Amino acid sequence: MKIEKAIPSDVPQIKKLIDAYSVDGKTVPRSFAHLYSHVRDFFVCREKGRVLGCCSLYVSWGDLAEIKSLAVLSPSRGKGIGTKLVQACLRDAKRLGVPQVFALAASPVFFEKLGFEKVEKSALPMKVFGECLNCVKYPDCNEEAVLKKV
């Protein structure tokens, strides 16, 4: 298993992973157009050419980035893949000089185990909620904001 930057040929597998999570509202659905235009934001966990998990780091502002589209193939869950993907995003944020990373999560416990702390959504800039209009949960969102300094 390797964690590495995604490449365009990974997009169909990334889309399939995200689609599986977006059916029940665990993540925002992504179009092929979105995924191809943001492929450089993604990390994947790859084994024998198969994408087992994905996660993206989206720079929202000069001092803030968001972890998005974290998804792990069902049979591969519980093996630390999600943790490794988030850690890759955190290292990337540090490399880019972005001092804070946040995520919106229905289950913040996963992120808290990685050193994120719950914060009020109102503590984040309004511009980070632009995609919420595309979410199946909008306007009744149950996600909590978590933040980590890197």
C-alpha positions in Angstrom: 0.0 0.0 0.0 1.3 3.4 -1.0 0.0 6.9 -0.3 0.7 9.2 -3.2 -0.5 12.1 -5.2 -3.4 11.3 -7.5 -3.0 11.3 -11.2 -5.7 11.8 -13.9 -6.1 8.1 -14.5 -7.1 7.7 -10.8 -10.2 9.9 -11.3 -12.7 7.1 -12.3 -11.8 5.1 -9.2 -11.9 8.3 -7.0 -15.3 9.1 -8.3 -16.6 5.7 -7.5 -15.3 5.9 -3.9 -16.8 9.4 -3.4 -20.1 8.3 -5.0 -20.4 5.4 -2.5 -20.0 7.9 0.4 -22.2 10.6 -1.0 -25.3 8.3 -1.4 -25.9 8.5 2.4 -24.6 12.0 2.8 -21.1 11.2 4.2 -19.5 13.4 1.6 -20.4 15.9 -1.1 -20.8 14.3 -4.5 -18.2 15.3 -7.1 -18.5 15.5 -10.9 -15.9 14.1 -13.2 -15.2 17.7 -14.3 -14.6 18.8 -10.7 -12.3 15.8 -10.0 -10.2 16.2 -13.1 -9.8 19.9 -12.4 -8.8 19.3 -8.8 -6.9 16.0 -9.2 -3.7 17.8 -7.9 -5.5 18.3 -4.6 -6.0 14.6 -4.0 -3.9 11.9 -2.4 -4.8 8.2 -2.9 -3.9 5.0 -1.2 -3.0 2.6 -4.0 -2.3 -1.1 -3.9 -1.5 -3.0 -7.1 -3.0 -0.2 -9.2 -6.2 -0.1 -7.3 -7.3 3.0 -5.4 -8.4 1.9 -1.9 -8.9 5.4 -0.5 -8.8 9.1 -1.4 -8.6 12.4 0.4 -8.1 16.0 -0.8 -6.5 19.1 0.6 -8.1 22.3 -0.6 -6.5 25.6 0.2 -9.3 28.0 1.2 -7.2 31.0 2.1 -3.6 31.9 2.8 -3.8 30.5 6.3 -6.5 27.9 6.0 -7.0 24.6 4.1 -9.8 22.0 4.2 -9.7 18.3 4.1 -12.4 17.1 1.7 -13.6 13.9 0.1 -12.1 11.4 2.5 -13.3 8.0 1.4 -12.0 4.4 1.9 -13.2 1.3 0.0 -15.5 -0.7 2.3 -13.4 -3.8 2.6 -10.3 -1.7 3.4 -11.8 0.3 6.3 -10.3 0.0 9.7 -6.7 -0.6 8.4 -5.4 2.9 8.9 -5.8 4.1 5.4 -8.0 7.1 6.3 -5.4 8.2 8.9 -2.6 7.9 6.5 -4.4 9.9 3.9 -5.2 12.7 6.4 -1.6 12.7 7.6 -0.5 13.1 3.9 -2.8 16.2 3.6 -1.4 17.6 6.9 2.2 17.2 5.6 1.2 18.9 2.4 -0.4 21.8 4.2 2.8 22.2 6.2 4.9 22.1 3.0 2.7 24.8 1.5 3.0 27.0 4.6 -0.7 26.8 5.4 -0.8 26.8 9.2 -4.4 25.6 9.9 -6.4 22.7 8.4 -10.1 22.1 9.1 -12.7 19.5 8.1 -16.4 19.3 8.4 -17.4 15.9 9.7 -20.5 14.0 10.9 -18.2 12.0 13.1 -15.5 14.3 14.4 -14.1 11.5 16.7 -11.9 10.3 13.8 -10.3 13.7 13.4 -10.0 14.3 17.1 -7.9 11.1 17.4 -5.6 12.8 14.9 -5.2 16.0 17.0 -8.0 18.1 15.5 -10.2 20.1 17.9 -13.9 20.9 17.6 -14.6 24.5 16.8 -17.7 26.5 16.2 -18.6 26.7 12.5 -18.9 30.4 13.0 -15.2 30.5 13.7 -14.5 29.7 10.1 -14.7 32.2 7.2 -18.1 32.1 5.5 -16.5 31.4 2.1 -15.6 27.9 3.2 -19.3 27.0 3.2 -19.9 27.7 -0.5 -20.1 24.0 -1.4 -22.7 23.4 1.3 -25.4 24.3 -1.3 -24.5 21.1 -3.2 -24.8 18.8 -0.2 -27.8 16.5 0.4 -27.8 17.6 4.0 -28.3 21.3 3.2 -29.7 23.2 5.1 -30.0 20.6 7.9 -26.3 19.9 8.3 -25.3 17.7 11.2 -21.5 18.1 10.6 -19.2 19.6 13.1 -16.1 21.7 12.3 -12.7 20.4 13.5 -9.5 22.4 13.2 -5.8 21.5 13.6 -2.7 23.7 13.6 0.1 22.2 11.5 
